[in-house]
Amino acid sequence: MKLDQTFKIGKFRVIPIEYAIQLAGQDKQSLQPKFIEVLCYLAQHFPRVIPREELIENIWAGNAYVGEKALTNAIWHLRQNLKTDENPVETIETIRKVGYRLLVAPEYYKNTPEQSHRQENSTQPIPLSVTKHLLTALTSRNIIIYTLLLLLSGLFTWQYYFVSQPIQFPRIKQITKEPGSELFVAPSPDGRYVVYKWLHPDKASDLFLHDNFHPKLPAKQLTFDDDEEGISVWSNDGDYLYYARVNKQKSYCVITQLKVETQQIRDITTCPVTNGYHYIDISPNDDILAFHDHKAPADESGIYFISLAEKNAKPIRFSCSNDCGYRERDMAFSPDGKTIAVTRRTNRFSENIYLVNIESKIAEQLTEGEEDIVGFTWQPDGNRIIYGTQRADVRNGYIIDIANKNIQPLNIEAFSYPAFAKHSAELFYQQRGEKYHIASLKLHDSIAASPFPVIQSDFNHHYPHYSANSKRIAYVSNESGFYELWTSDKQGGNRKQLTNLQQTIRYPRWSHDGSKVAFLAPVEFEEGDKIYVFDIKSQKLSIVPSQYKKHNRPSWSYDDSAIISAIYTNEYTDLHQINLTDGTIKRLTFDGGRYGLMTSPTTLLYTRIKDGLWQQDITKKVQPLIKVSGKIFNATYTWSLADNGVYYLHNTEDSHQISFFDFTSQEQLPIIRLPLMTFAKYGGLTFVPELNKLLFTASHFPQANIKKLSHPLISNQ
């Protein structure tokens, strides 16, 4: 690679030896070394299209774990830095599903300006005759003295660089180590205390306070009710704690203020019961509380501000309200209070961080190509943001420089939800890894055995579906760094990867004849998601034609000529049938259908959200019939049909219950009770009749701990 030779790309001079680029007549702009290495590689191989794998192999030594995201980040920054106001045309072209190509021919300098300057100021070489004369004049004593001086110089150099200078590496300190999960750390401004949510499989979650000055003391419990508490934030004076408390059984959600010293609480405003994470933050002057909410007439949830200084203040929406193309979720005020960092999610597979001016609401994108942002925090000096990401159930941490948008990995395992103590500048985070595997449950006449692993490894495996015709299991695995489509035999052997989309694939479903697999995945650089179909015989992948942007778990029409899927619009969500040939779409349900299976050419069995199992004749405009009452059937997705009945998962407060409902006798047969967290949330359930087994995605209750991080990339540590 020509890392020492300066070259031009259009009006830009690229100076690899300085890791800089320069527009004619302007100052040099420094870039990350890896950015320049990518640019040099593209230039050296111009005009060839360079596959992503080749760039990762040569720039990141084949480390796909780091290289995938780092390459996307590098290309984005190079494009931004190689643009001018007069010429905003892209310099680097993305070849979809292949790689990248430089669009402008590089011009290499034969003698670069830097080389010419060095030559003009260099000293002429000493003639050989003079060199011989000097060597003859040196006595043995002089040679010994010079040798000693060189040795002493080397010793001092070694002492300075390897002994005097401290070795820089991350230092991690364990803060909590209780059984269960300690989540969503909120450090007090002075760093003395951390508040976190403690989650245990068979106990209600509550907020706890840990004293870092007295680490051997047990954590102090702050909440004692049946409500669900989550993310919290301290006031900047350290007197109050703010959080949402939710009770789904009683259908309320309240943003609450807790005075830490006396534990007195005061309700601030309401919040949505159905939202998963209740994100929250407070302005630097303690005047404004920002939180995640959804109020009419907005068509999506977003960020709201409420004044803490005014009595009886009402929330005011800060986010865009309607037809935005995205949904804002998490937020963090900058230390000066002039801007706010927010996450914008365009679909379930795409979320990035934006910096928004609070007064003008002008937004600037900070990250690109992320799938799921799992927490972020401002460094107290306001120059950087530390954030966590999750892709294919693998969590990583990064640091972004606000001034130049450079992003660097922290390389900390299972890093998420970081938070700075605002005054002491100490950085805390939660370390949480999630593990999933495919398990089987052997069914007997009177008793069921314990779950047994079918596909289990160091990687995660999800969403099994068995085809009686192909005799194989379709599922997804993150072995490649992405959730790709795989198949195996019914015992979990003879595994084969079918796709290389490098996207997050979910919900695979065999066609009735076992010749194809449908699944859900995003399309690169597009909003929303699409339904794909993989043909096993031809090994070809196609996208189901649909003008809608948001779909759900696909299944098949009875003759495999169409896909059945829920489609989400601003007005409603219901099941639709999408013809594979011409893309014609027919709405099948009108009551919020979420997932359905065809049991005959005209009969659809489907579920609404935790509201029983229903039957609909898709050829007639008639009211659907209740097949299994919602009082005993609340499984939206975890159910599987068998002869004359349905297996399904029923969740109680303290356990998972697998049951069978017999359509003929109209009786419910309990099969087995299992501990909470045995089944992955939103996982599937599939029946293997030849083996009389159920297959499902099994989860391990995730151990999560709060830790403190000192890192060489983060100043003020």
Buried (B, 14 or more C-beta within 10 A) or exposed (E): EEEEBBBBBBBBBBBBEBBBBBBEEEEEEBBBEBBBBBBBBBBBBBEEBBBBBBBBBBBBEEEBBBBBBBBBBBBBBBBEBBBEEEEEEEBBEBEEEEBBBBBBEBEEBEEBEBBEEEEEEEEEEEEEEEEEEEEEEEEEEEEEEEEEEEEEEEEEEEEEEEEEEEEEEBEBEEBBEBEBBBBBBBBBBBBBBBBBBBBBBEEBBBBBBBBBEEEEEEBBEBBEEEBBBBBBBBBBEBBBBBBBBBBEEEEBBBBBBBEBEEBEBEEBBBBBBEBEBBBBBBBBEBEBBBBBBBBEEBBBBBBBBBBBEEEEBEBEBBBBEEEBEBBBBBBBBBBEBEBBBBBBBBBBBBBBBBBBEBEEEEBEEBBBBBBBBBBBBBBBEBBBBBBBBBBBBBBBBBBBBBEBBBBBBBBBEBBBBBBBBBBBBBBBBBBBBBBBBBBBBBBEEEEBEEBEEBBBEEBBBBBBBBBBEBEBBBBBBBBBBBBBBBBBEBEBEEBEEBBEBBBBBBBBBBBBEBBBBBBBBBBEEEEBBBBBBBEBEEEEBEEBBBEBBBBBBBBBBBEBEBBBBBBBEEEEBBBBBBBBEEEEBEEBBEBBBBBBBBEEEEBBBBBBEEBBBBBBBBEEEEEBEEBBBBEBBBBBBBBBBBEEBBBBBBBEEEBBBBBBBBBEEEEBEEBBBBEBBBBBEBBBBBBBEEBEBBBBBBBEBBBBBBBBBEBEBBEEB
